[in-house]
Structure formats: C-alpha cells, structure tokens
Amino acid sequence: MKRFGLGLSMLLISVSLFALTDSVTHDITLNVDEVAMIGLADASAITLAITAPATAGLPPVGQTDSTKYLHYTSLIDMTKTRAITVEWDLANAPPGTQLLCSVTNDLGTGLGTKTPAVVVSNVAQNIITAIKSGNTGTAGTDGANLLYEFEVTDPTLLDTESDTPTTITFTLTEAS
C-alpha cells in the first residue's frame, strides 16, 4: 500500500509540475534605415606626371594609377538606386592635359554598374550607377578599383613649371 501511495503522490506531483505554465507577449517594430557611406581603402595622396616618351619624336606620356579602391555601403528603398560621382576642385586641368577616372573591375550584384571613363572636372559625373542595397567589403582590394589616367591632349600647351595639386571628391548619392 505504501508503494501505491508513494507512486500516486509522485504522479500527482509530476502532473502538477507540468500543468503550471504561463506566457507573456509584446510587439517589436523592426526598421531598416537608409544608409549611404563611402570611403577609400587608402586615402593617401598620389602623384601623376607627364614624362618623356620611349622614343624621340613621340608625344610625352602621362602616368596612370590604379592603387585606390572605393568602399561603400548602400541601403536604399527597392524602387530607388544610387550613383557615385567624381569631381575635383580645379576650374580646369593643367593646360594641355586631362585626367580620366574609371572603375576597372566588375562590382557584383547590387553594387552598381561602372560607366566608361570620365574626364574629371569641377562638375560631378557618374562613375558608378544603378547601386542598390549592398556593401563592398573593407579589405584593401574590396570595392571599386579606380584607374586614374593623366593624359596629354596638346603638347604645345604643357608648362613644365606647374605642379597642380587638387582634391578629388567621390560622392554616393541617390540617383532615382
């Protein structure tokens, strides 16, 4: 009888333990904010020069640089896109020259479409369009690889006494 009573007591206790439950709820609102951030993997200055050609009689040669990478993060409404523009703070290029800027690599899904090379000026011009939501990564060679090409347009206008510092500005902006 003691065994029966002990077994019945244990059964009632275990039923009681499983029967005690309670819960509570609350609401959470989940927001995704718009984000537009841009940076360079390496923002140090570069120098491009016009140099002598390989053979006498040929025009002077402009240097190129492809060591810079743009990093960016974009979160935007699915019906809109962003673009990245380039411009500088000069009124004009040094006489007889121009600076071209382009993106050399494919950017990946949602990270935009590169445009053909643009002549950099004091008017913002698209170098990447159709950017949706996404991010390029932050490693040294992640993102949009920039190519600068310093070109001679008219050798008769070149002035060897002029060094022309300028600041290049890239802007991530809403396009549509």
Number of C-alpha atoms within 10 A of each C-alpha: 6 7 8 9 10 11 12 12 12 12 12 11 12 11 11 10 10 8 9 7 6 5 4 4 5 4 5 6 4 6 6 8 9 10 12 17 13 16 16 16 18 11 10 7 8 10 11 14 13 16 11 12 12 10 8 8 7 9 15 18 16 19 14 18 14 14 14 21 23 23 21 22 20 23 18 19 12 8 7 13 21 22 22 23 18 22 20 17 14 16 9 12 17 16 15 14 18 18 20 17 22 23 24 15 13 13 18 13 12 15 25 22 18 21 15 14 17 17 18 23 19 15 13 15 18 21 22 22 20 17 27 22 20 17 21 20 13 15 10 14 15 16 26 26 19 18 19 22 20 22 19 21 16 13 13 9 12 16 11 7 6 9 10 9 11 11 9 13 12 18 17 21 18 17 13 9
